[in-house]
Amino acid sequence: MVNREKIEDYFYLGIFLIAMLFAVLATFKLYYSIDMLIGNFIDYRYKPIYDGLFALSVLAISIYFIKARLIKKE
């Protein structure tokens, strides 16, 4: 039989995973919304430049957070 603490751990892990899924979906939606916003305010000739800079900045921020939070400092 599974004890109460183990069930609570599974429950909180499930809630955490659902919250992380919502966070990932919200991040993608925010990314595409900002991309559309750039498309509305920037002339079509310069949009690829701004798209590239925006994607590069998102990548740089992501790498920073991965390095700072997920990789343990020695």
Secondary structure, DSSP 8 states (H G I E B T S, - for coil): ---HHHHHHHHHHHHHHHHHHHHHHHHHHHHHHHHHHHHHHS-TTTHHHHHHHHHHHHHHHHHHHIIIIIS---
